[in-house]
Amino acid sequence: MTTSVRAATFADRRCIFEWMAMSDATAEMMGPPKYPDFPVPSYEEFLADYDDEAFSASGDFRIFVIQSDGVGIGAISYWRNGNAAEIDLWIGGKEHWGHGHGPKAMEEIAGILSEIGGIDALIIRPSARNVRAIAAYRKAGFLPYDAKRGGLPAWCTETGFDYEDAVVLVRYLCEASCAPPIDPH
């Protein structure tokens, strides 16, 4: 099974929305009863969040389709701000869970951002309730943010959280000199 990402197009919008907001995996990411603090968006709200910039060929906010053997199964996006980029990811059906698609897609996005340059760290801010996602992010090299280590702009740790119990996970892309090493245990 081969996992890859490709830039999303406007033609992918409805499908990406359905993977996020209408699949059997949705309740594990958003909406009541587990996530009353993060309701499932309407299609109009999705379009407002994932506007034209997300589907452009370049820019600070981009979305990609995650593919398994060439077939779309989910989406991953990044938003660059300063020297950090926030990642968001969802797999659009439980039948695609447990195959390593998320960590592989994150690795590809890390490669894309490394090539663009200027990004020292990737962050992802899931709910602490989403234990399965956190385990996948850790497989992709993301670790809980340690304020003693630093290296992140304030927006990463202080504002814009989707969940009231969000945890900040970080993966540093820069040379070892940009931040002291984190003990993975």
N, C-alpha and C positions, 0 to 999 in steps of 0.2 A: 504494500500500500504506500503510495507516494503522496506526500503532503506538500503543497505549494501555495503561494499567494499570487494573485494578479490584481492590478489596479481595478477598482470597481468603476463601472460606467453608470450613466443615468438609467440605462435599461435594467440594472441590477437593483435599483432602489426598492421596489415593492418586495422582491424576494428577500433582501437583507432585512427589511422591516419584519416580514413574516418569521424569519429565523429568530429575530430578537423578541418579538412581541406576541407571536401566535403559535409557537411550537410547544411540544411536550417538555421542552427544557426551560421555558419561560419562567415557570413558578420557582425554579431553583435560582433565578437571578433577580427577579423583580416582581412586584405586585403582592397584594394580600393573599394568603394570610401571613406568609413568612416575612414579607418585605412591605409592610404598610407604609413605611417611610419612603419608599421608592416605587410609585405606581407605574403600571405598564402604560407607555405613551400611546396616544392615538397616532394614526398615520400622519396627520397634520403636525403634531408635536415632533414626531420623528423627522419630518421634512424640515422643520425649523432648526432642529439640532444638527442634522446632517444635510446642510445646505449645499449649494453648488460648489463651494470651495472643496468640500470633502471628496467630490467626484472629479476634480480637476487633475491635470497631468502633473502638477507640482504644487508646492505650497506647504504651509505649516500645519494644515489639517487635511488628512487624507484617509480614505477608507479602502480596504482591500478585501477581496473575496478569498476565503480559505477554500482550497480545493483538495479533494482526495481523488487521486487518479483522474484528474481533470474535471471532476464534478463538484460544483459549489456545495459546501456544507455549513458555511458560517462566514463570519466577518471579523476583521481586526482593523482598528483605526489607531492613528496617532495624532497627537496635537503637540506641536513644538512651541515652547515658550522659553526664551532665554537658552540656557545650556541644558535644559531637561525636556523630556518628551513624555507625555502621559499616554499610555496604551489602554485600549479597551478591546475586549474580545468576547465573542460568544459563538458557541457551536449550536447550530440550529436543529438539533434533534438528539435525543439520548442515545440513539443507535450509533452515533458517531463518537460518543464518549469513550474514554479508556483506550484510545488508539494512538495517543501522543500527538494528535493534530494541533492542539493549542500550543504546547511547547515548541513544536516545529515551526508553526506560523510566527511565534514570537521571535524565534531565532532569525527567520527571514527578515522580519521588520527591523530587528537590531542591526542586521547587515545593511539594509537599505539606509537606515539612519546613520550608521557609521560611514558609509560612502558619501552621504551628503555633508557630513562633518558638523562641528560646532555643538554636538550633543555629548555631554559627559555622563548623563544618567537617564535611564528609563524608569518610570514609575508606573505602578498600577495600584488602584485604591479600591479593592473589593470590600464587601461586607465581611466582617468576621464570621458571620453565619454561613458563608459560602465556603465551607471547609474543602470541598472537592476542588473548586477553582484555585484556592490558595495552594493546595498540594501541586496542582499543575504548574502554577507560576513558579513555585520553588524548583520544580524540575527544569524550568527554563532559566534558572540562575537568579531569580528574584529572592531577596531576603528582607526580613523586617527592617525598616529604617531605624538606624541608631543615631540619635541626635548628637552623640559624642563624636561620631565619625564625620557628620556634616556633609558638605558638598552639594546640598540641594537648595534651590531658591525657596523663599518662604512660601510661595503659592503651593508648593508640593505638599507641605505639611500643615498649612494653616487655613486654607480656603477651598471652596468648590467641591466639597465632598458630596457624593450622591447618597451615601448611607450614614446614618447617625453613629454606626459602629464601624466605620471604615478603618481599614488598616493600610498603612503606607508600606508597600513593598518596593524595593529598589534594586536595580541592576546597573552597576557602574560600567560605562563603556570606555572611559578614558584610561590613560596609562595608570599604572599602579601609583604614580606620584600624585594623582588628583585627590586621592582620599586614602587614609590608612585602611588596611585590610579588615574585613569583618570576620569574626569567628563564626562559621556556619552552624554552630551548635547552640 
